[in-house]
Amino acid sequence: MKSSALLELRKLSIGYRMGAHRDRVVASDLNLGLHAGSFVCLLGPNGAGKSTLIRTLTGLQPPLEGEVLLDGTPMASFKPRDLAQRMSLVLTQRVPVGNMPVWSMVAMGRHPYTGWSGRLGTEDVSAVEESIVSVGLEALAFRPVCELSDGERQKAMIARALAQDPKIMILDEATAFLDLPRRVELMDLLRNLARQKQRIILLSSHDLELSLRSADRLWLLSPSGQLRDGVPEDLVLDGGFAETFQSCGLSFDPQRGAFHLDRPSRGQVSLEGEGVANQWTRRALERAGFEISEQGGAALHIRLLTAEGEGLNWEIAGSRSCSGDGVEELLNTLEAVHE
């Protein structure tokens, strides 16, 4: 009887063969499954073994023990061509395609179906064009890949992987060299593709906060070799996320879903106000080393006087009363108060 999971890890151990009876085990006894329509982010500190796991899942590296199953069938039993029709891989490294147009590069994804002749049939052409439209590159379909921006090039690589018509897409650090707007756009694209095409899309990433906001599930791989699986919110609430990334001088704030540096406290202030101005004033105060008291009773009380759509205006009441305009002036005033 086949497993209900499309991708399954069964008693899987990953790592490297170092010689007779000597293995370097990165993680062991992994038992997880993923279902169609899921966008999953694989996260972990540098050196935890994310790339080793990616290579093992894609058949580029044999497991030390256990197996990976695709739709209930051991991956090791597939011939390379059959495996390529079920799974595609997008790597961080640039593919040297020279002046090849986007359309032709995406068509390379049909190789598992066309064989060495490379001759495209009607179904192949339709798959290429649909993949280009899916990533929003139809206006650039005949532009040379070398003229694309980093974000456009990465979309073209994803289109090529889509053209393989795989059930599973695996991407290794696909957002690594993109600016923030392009990373947000690409994560949203991958999530939508997983749902619309009913594929599993597994992305290895270092973008922790964006992964928390975008992924349906997270795989958290710790340096100890433990692999946690769950929806982002559960992994935050049970402490698994913070534990995976615990580091000297760095803490995860589960209330805000963000990391912050541990700094010596410069004292407590209370903050009264609402809206966007309140949020950014709070960030500025925390960056300057002040703790925001939620219970009141702080020596200094800051009250925002800002109306909707206006600049920041504030007043400080406490050991010294004053008022001013702008975040920078507020921080300078607090510096003077603490001299």
Residue pairs with C-beta under 8 A, 6 or more apart in sequence:
1 72
2 71
2 72
2 73
3 33
3 69
3 71
3 72
4 33
4 35
5 33
5 34
5 35
5 69
6 33
6 34
6 35
6 36
6 70
6 71
6 167
6 168
6 200
7 33
7 34
7 57
7 68
7 69
7 70
7 168
7 200
7 202
8 32
8 33
8 34
8 68
8 69
8 72
9 30
9 31
9 32
9 33
9 57
9 66
9 68
9 69
10 31
10 66
10 67
10 68
10 69
11 29
11 30
11 31
11 65
11 66
11 67
12 28
12 29
12 30
12 31
12 56
12 63
12 65
12 66
12 67
12 68
13 25
13 27
13 28
13 29
13 30
13 63
13 64
13 65
13 66
14 25
14 26
14 27
14 28
14 30
14 49
14 52
14 53
14 56
14 61
14 63
14 64
15 23
15 24
15 25
15 26
15 27
15 28
15 49
15 52
15 64
16 23
16 24
16 26
16 52
17 23
17 64
18 24
23 64
25 64
25 225
26 49
26 52
26 53
26 225
27 49
27 52
27 53
27 221
27 225
27 226
27 227
28 64
28 65
28 225
29 66
30 66
30 227
32 219
32 227
32 229
34 40
34 200
34 202
34 217
35 200
36 167
36 198
36 199
36 200
37 194
37 195
37 198
37 199
37 200
38 194
38 200
38 201
38 216
38 217
39 190
39 191
39 194
39 195
39 201
39 203
39 214
39 215
39 216
39 217
40 200
40 201
40 202
40 203
40 215
40 216
40 217
40 218
40 219
41 202
41 203
41 204
41 205
41 211
41 214
41 215
41 217
41 218
41 219
42 50
42 53
42 54
42 202
42 203
42 204
42 205
42 218
42 219
42 221
43 50
43 205
43 206
43 208
43 211
43 218
43 219
43 220
43 221
43 244
44 50
44 220
44 221
44 222
44 223
44 244
45 222
45 223
45 244
45 245
45 247
46 206
47 223
48 221
48 222
48 223
49 221
49 225
50 172
50 204
50 221
51 172
51 204
52 61
53 221
53 227
54 89
54 170
54 172
54 204
55 61
56 62
56 63
56 68
57 68
57 170
57 202
58 87
58 89
58 170
59 68
59 75
59 76
59 78
59 83
59 87
62 76
67 74
67 75
67 76
68 74
68 75
68 76
69 75
70 78
70 83
70 86
70 87
70 167
70 168
71 86
71 167
75 83
78 86
81 112
84 111
84 112
84 164
84 166
85 112
85 113
85 164
85 165
85 166
86 166
86 167
86 168
87 166
87 167
87 168
87 169
87 170
88 109
88 160
88 161
88 162
88 164
88 166
88 168
88 169
88 170
89 161
89 169
89 170
89 171
89 172
90 154
90 157
90 158
90 160
90 161
90 169
90 170
90 171
90 172
90 174
91 172
92 172
92 173
92 174
92 176
92 177
94 153
95 105
95 157
97 105
97 145
97 146
98 144
98 145
98 146
99 144
99 145
99 146
100 144
100 145
101 141
101 142
101 143
101 144
101 145
102 132
102 137
102 140
102 141
102 142
102 143
102 144
102 145
102 148
102 156
102 159
103 128
103 132
103 141
103 142
105 145
105 156
105 160
106 128
106 131
106 132
106 156
106 159
106 160
106 163
107 120
107 124
107 128
107 163
108 160
108 163
109 127
109 128
109 131
109 159
109 160
109 161
109 162
109 163
109 164
110 120
110 124
110 127
110 128
110 163
110 164
111 118
112 164
113 123
113 124
113 165
114 120
114 121
114 124
120 128
127 163
127 165
128 163
130 162
131 159
131 160
131 162
131 163
132 138
132 141
132 159
134 159
134 162
134 193
134 197
135 155
135 156
135 158
135 159
135 162
135 189
136 155
136 189
137 152
137 155
137 156
137 159
140 148
140 152
145 153
145 156
148 156
150 177
150 178
150 182
151 178
151 179
151 182
151 185
151 186
154 174
154 175
154 178
154 182
154 186
155 186
155 189
157 174
158 169
158 171
158 174
158 186
158 189
158 190
158 193
161 169
161 171
162 169
162 193
162 197
166 199
167 199
167 200
168 199
168 200
168 201
168 202
169 193
169 199
169 200
169 201
169 202
170 201
170 202
170 203
170 204
171 190
171 201
171 202
171 203
171 204
172 204
173 204
173 205
173 206
174 186
174 190
174 203
174 205
175 182
175 183
175 186
175 187
175 203
175 205
175 207
175 210
176 206
178 186
183 207
183 210
184 210
187 203
187 207
187 210
187 211
187 214
188 214
190 201
190 203
190 214
191 201
191 214
191 215
191 216
193 199
193 201
194 200
194 201
194 216
202 219
203 211
203 215
205 211
208 245
208 259
209 257
209 258
209 259
211 218
211 232
212 218
212 232
212 236
212 241
212 257
213 232
213 257
215 232
216 231
217 229
217 230
217 231
217 232
218 228
218 229
218 230
218 231
218 232
218 235
218 241
219 227
219 228
219 229
220 227
220 228
220 229
220 235
220 240
220 241
220 244
221 227
221 244
222 228
222 243
222 244
228 235
228 240
228 244
230 238
230 240
232 241
235 241
236 242
236 254
236 257
237 254
241 252
241 254
242 251
242 252
242 254
245 252
245 259
246 252
249 261
249 262
250 259
250 260
250 261
250 262
251 259
251 260
251 261
251 262
252 258
252 259
253 259
253 260
260 286
263 289
264 289
265 289
265 290
265 291
266 288
266 289
266 290
266 338
267 290
267 291
267 298
267 299
267 300
267 338
268 290
268 291
268 292
268 293
268 298
268 299
268 300
269 285
269 290
269 291
269 292
269 293
269 298
269 299
269 300
269 301
269 302
269 334
270 292
270 293
270 296
270 297
270 298
270 300
270 301
270 302
271 278
271 281
271 282
271 285
271 292
271 301
271 302
271 304
272 301
272 302
272 303
272 304
273 281
273 302
273 303
273 304
273 306
273 314
274 304
275 306
275 308
277 304
277 306
277 312
278 304
280 327
281 302
281 304
281 312
281 314
281 327
281 330
282 292
284 327
284 330
284 331
285 292
285 302
285 331
285 334
286 292
288 331
288 334
290 334
298 318
299 318
299 319
300 316
300 317
300 318
300 319
300 334
300 337
301 316
301 317
301 318
302 314
302 315
302 316
302 330
303 314
303 315
303 316
303 317
304 312
304 313
304 314
305 313
305 314
305 315
305 323
306 312
306 313
306 314
311 325
311 326
312 325
312 326
312 327
312 330
313 323
313 324
313 325
314 323
314 324
314 325
314 330
315 321
315 322
315 323
315 324
316 322
316 323
316 330
316 333
316 334
316 337
319 337
320 337
322 333
324 330
324 333
